[in-house]
Amino acid sequence: MTKPILVFGYGNPSRGDDAVGPLLLDYLAEHLDLSHIELLSDFQLQIEHALDLQDRELVVFVDAAVNCPDSFAFTPLTPTQDHSYSSHALSPAALLSVYDTLGKQALPHCYLLSIQAEAFELGSGLSERCSANLIAACRFIAEFLKQRPSR
């Protein structure tokens, strides 16, 4: 049975701050009851991930962002065809657009948790600043998810 909440952290753990999506999932696995939450990680969003949105009530995408004005941002998503739509990797909004074209179910509530990042060098660890941003984002999303009633 599909769990009603999906948290999808994406990014490359070998590229410094790009690891924040998967690292946030590690935090949630250690600190939350996952009986109604599924955690999913990948390097990038692909068209096939539209199927992971089926039968969900809530989906939270988590990614590093260089243009984030604060330590993190939590924004609602709507389907949008953007320039990533035809490439091998998609934005969350483009993935929602793909899901919408399937026409099988209404979209779940979807959000993007963007974590401010600055260093993406291959083989490097998290920058000090991004590490602090990740801690703040982890605390925020854990509290947000605890407030969601389970099925």
N, C-alpha and C positions, 0 to 999 in steps of 0.2 A: 504494500500500500504506500502511495506517495505521501510524504509528510507535507503539511500545509505551508510550511515556511522553507524557503530556499535562500541560503546565503552563498553567493557565488563570488569567490575571491580569485582574481586572475592577475597574472604577472609572472615574470621570470625570476625565480629565487636566486639565480646566479648573476643577476644584474643589479646589485645594490638596492636602492630604494624601490625598485620595481617589485620587490618581494613582499611589499606590505599586504597585498590581497591574501596570499597564502598564509602569511604570518598571523593575520587577524583571525583566520579560520582556526589556526592552532590555539590561539587564545580562547576562542569560543568553545572549542572541544574540551578545554581544561576547566572552564568556568561556568558552563551552562548545562542544564538538563536538555539533552538533544532528542528527547522522545517525540517532539513535534517539529524539529528543525533538521533539515538536511544541509550539509556543508559540501560544496563542490568547488574544486580548484582546477585551473587549466592555465596554460600560458597566455591564451587570448580567446576571445569570443569567436565562435564559428557558427555558421548557419545551423548546423546540427544541434546546437545548444537551444534552439527554439523549442525543441521537444522537451527539454528539462523544465520548461515553464508550465507545462500541462498539469492540471489538477492542483494548482497552488493558490493560496490566498494572498501570499506576500512573497516578493522576491527582492533581495537586496544585493546589488552588485557592488563589489569593493575593488578599487583600483588606485594606483598612484597617479598623482596629477601635478604637473609643474605649474599650472595656471591657477591653482587653488589659493584664494586670497587669505585664508585662515589656516589653522593647523589641519582642519578637515572641513568638508561641506557635505551635507546630507540633503539631497534634492529629489523631488519626485520626477519620474520619467514618463514620457509619452512616446508613442511610436513616431519615428521620423526616418524618412529615407534620406541618408546623407551620403557623403562621398565614400564612406567605408562600405556602403551597401553592396558594391560589386567586387570588393577586394577579398582577399583570403581571411581577413580579420574584420570584425564588426565592432561598432560602438554599441553600447547597451540600447540606445534608442533605435538603431537600425535593427538590432536583434528583435526588439519588440515589434517592429514593423513586419519582419519576417513571420513572427508568431501570429500577428494579426491577419496576415494573408492566408494562414491555414484555415481560419474561420471556424474552428471547432469549438472554441470556448472563449468567453470574455477574458480579457487580460486581467491578471492578478494586479494588486497594488504593487508598483515597482518603484524602487528608489536606487539612487547611486550614492554611495559613500566614497567620496574622493578624499584621499589623504595627501597632503602637501609633501612633495618629494623634490629632490634636487640632484641626486647622483645616481647614474645608471650604468656605471662602468662594469664591464664583464669581470667577474671574480671578486668584486668588492662587497663589503658588508653594508648594512644600513648606515646612513649618515647619522650623526648625533641629533641633528634637528629632526630628521624624519622619524627616528626612534621615539622621540618625545611626542611627535604628532601621532604616531601609531598607538602609543599608550592612551592618549586622550580619545582617539577614535574607538579603541577597544572598549573602554569604559562606557562611552556613549552608546554604542550599538548593543552591548550586553544589557544595559538598562532598558533600552528601547525594546529589545526582544523579550525581556522578562515581563514587560507590561502587556505583551500580546497573549490573549487567552489561547490555550491549546484546544484542539478538537475534542 
